[in-house]
Amino acid sequence: MSDHSSEANSHGSVKSYLTGFIWSVILTGIPFWMVMTEAFDKGPTYIAIVLLAIVQIFVHLKYFLHLNFSEQGKLDTYSFIFAAVIIVMVVGLSVWIIYASNAMMM
């Protein structure tokens, strides 16, 4: 049988998955609490939701998708950034086209 030690190192451990899960629950619970209790005004609540969502994206990238930003994972990082830029462009330009079409029809 062949040695799969390099493949085993690319997957996360149980501790890594539990850490990611706990961070995800915390980063989901805080905005949920802020909205349900109405503890803050709408402006700070929106800002907190967006900031915590961005942090949660990085938690998912690190703990669940195993994307590292080191020299070893540089190719994976570039591939992810390229895919993210393409998705943002497609969605952003689609919204722009739909908005412009709606404005021309009014």
Steps between C-alpha positions, in 0.01 A plus 500: 500500500615852438572752770225762528671712763507810278127467437427449868680823589280702265184413692413663828496332837199463725639782716523725193142425396370556853687831525351612168153387606519687832620817326220466244236464771636803688523711183142405411360540852625855557316658203194287574498630858552858379201480266265311732559719806526828306779595741658742251378743236464378141827656377736330746304177466545498119869579534549225759316246283716578197827496698416175676396345168839589352676348802284190465602465134865485608416249776335274243791538259753408768328227700266333249651563156858478634612798296826630640667820396856375540760435231396136482134584428571787261351323195180417688477859620540641150241258364253601769558872447456459122173310549373758751579789263319328213194433718493859630530631143220277369264585785592870509471549125172307493353729766629803310343381173168424669499840673583681176230309313246586766602867492457512121152350519373756750 
